[in-house]
Amino acid sequence: MGRHSAAASANNQSTKIRKTTVSNISGGSNDSEIVAQAIDLTKTYGDKDAQVVALDHVDVSFIRGQMTAIMGPSGSGKSTLMHCMAGLDQPTSGKVIVEGLEVSSMNQRQLTKLRREQIGFIFQSFNLVPTLTAEENILLPLQIAKRPIDRAWFNKVVDVVGLRSRLTHRPSQLSGGQQQRVACARAIMARPSVIFADEPTGNLDSHSSREVLGFLKNSVREYGQTIVMVTHDPRAASYADRVLVLADGRITQDLQHPTYEEILEVFAGEGDEVADQQEVAQ
Ligand SMILES: Nc1ncnc2c1ncn2[C@@H]1O[C@H](COP(=O)(O)OP(=O)(O)OP(=O)(O)O)[C@@H](O)[C@H]1O
């Protein structure tokens, strides 16, 4: 399905779904709970003749202690939004604010500090260091940042992700699900303000996906962790408190606590594409 028809399909569905506007979310009494915010965010690639508008004046706020899923067709701007929010990519115009700090105007040194101290990452490909054990991988970001290691917190995180008996194993000696649980533990160990997860279950079978999503959700419920997760998988998105749908670089849906069926309904017109991507992911 083309990108314009995808957007139209999403808009057509919007009347059927509980919908909260971005201004409702970002305004009013919730202001103190905003962890990360995009204001009039635009990102274009290429020059005038071959310009791609990856993000088109996006306004969105992410609330502390919530898990948000970002969905949308391929090329709709999901990764670009997440990369701009995490300070991995520079917007063309507009602002990104994390914990009250303007990320979009930071220099490299400030960005490195921000990513070390405030932001956790989980990638589809796990991104573990192959020569280090699970324990060493989990502790690596804290050691690089020269931050003290809270052993009680480490033990809690290790037990929650069920890695106690695997701490001395290297990534190659672990299953995909176990490797992703190491990556989750690594992300949460530093207690970041927000964890950005890019297709965290994209390389996992359905059993391992459920384990990883269960752990992520648990970290939101029990420790107030804030998570923003890009996913093509409606099942994964149904674990989230909120689902944002992007099309052509704009947010076309903002759903609070949607059920799996409601998420499927949003993509009913482009079900083949979602189903295909889900199949590839599993
Ligand atoms: N470095 C780049 N140079 C040029 N165009 C780019 C670049 N990165 C992204 N784009 C374009 O920006 C648009 C948004 O890309 P983005 O990767 O954010 O989409 P996405 O929704 O994450 O897609 P997918 O689901 O396929 O990963 C696409 O049209 C893409 O081709």
PDBQT file of the ligand as one rigid body, heavy atoms in Angstrom, charges set to zero:
ROOT
HETATM    1  N1  LIG A 301      20.027   8.832   5.772  1.00  0.00    +0.000 N 
HETATM    2  C1  LIG A 301      18.950   8.994   5.000  1.00  0.00    +0.000 A 
HETATM    3  N2  LIG A 301      19.066   9.586   3.784  1.00  0.00    +0.000 NA
HETATM    4  C2  LIG A 301      17.987   9.776   3.009  1.00  0.00    +0.000 A 
HETATM    5  N3  LIG A 301      16.730   9.400   3.326  1.00  0.00    +0.000 NA
HETATM    6  C3  LIG A 301      16.567   8.785   4.525  1.00  0.00    +0.000 A 
HETATM    7  C4  LIG A 301      17.661   8.548   5.414  1.00  0.00    +0.000 A 
HETATM    8  N4  LIG A 301      17.173   7.931   6.526  1.00  0.00    +0.000 NA
HETATM    9  C5  LIG A 301      15.854   7.791   6.341  1.00  0.00    +0.000 A 
HETATM   10  N5  LIG A 301      15.482   8.302   5.142  1.00  0.00    +0.000 N 
HETATM   11  C6  LIG A 301      14.130   8.350   4.603  1.00  0.00    +0.000 C 
HETATM   12  O1  LIG A 301      13.286   8.951   5.565  1.00  0.00    +0.000 OA
HETATM   13  C7  LIG A 301      12.009   8.303   5.597  1.00  0.00    +0.000 C 
HETATM   14  C8  LIG A 301      11.731   7.789   7.011  1.00  0.00    +0.000 C 
HETATM   15  O2  LIG A 301      12.676   6.766   7.294  1.00  0.00    +0.000 OA
HETATM   16  P1  LIG A 301      12.643   5.948   8.668  1.00  0.00    +0.000 P 
HETATM   17  O3  LIG A 301      13.818   5.034   8.652  1.00  0.00    +0.000 OA
HETATM   18  O4  LIG A 301      12.521   6.877   9.811  1.00  0.00    +0.000 OA
HETATM   19  O5  LIG A 301      11.279   5.125   8.518  1.00  0.00    +0.000 OA
HETATM   20  P2  LIG A 301      10.732   3.918   9.407  1.00  0.00    +0.000 P 
HETATM   21  O6  LIG A 301       9.297   4.192   9.653  1.00  0.00    +0.000 OA
HETATM   22  O7  LIG A 301      11.599   3.711  10.593  1.00  0.00    +0.000 OA
HETATM   23  O8  LIG A 301      10.890   2.712   8.385  1.00  0.00    +0.000 OA
HETATM   24  P3  LIG A 301      11.115   1.127   8.651  1.00  0.00    +0.000 P 
HETATM   25  O9  LIG A 301       9.877   0.633   9.318  1.00  0.00    +0.000 OA
HETATM   26  O10 LIG A 301      11.260   0.575   7.264  1.00  0.00    +0.000 OA
HETATM   27  O11 LIG A 301      12.356   0.977   9.479  1.00  0.00    +0.000 OA
HETATM   28  C9  LIG A 301      12.072   7.205   4.536  1.00  0.00    +0.000 C 
HETATM   29  O12 LIG A 301      11.477   7.681   3.361  1.00  0.00    +0.000 OA
HETATM   30  C10 LIG A 301      13.552   6.978   4.356  1.00  0.00    +0.000 C 
HETATM   31  O13 LIG A 301      13.833   6.511   3.055  1.00  0.00    +0.000 OA
ENDROOT
TORSDOF 0
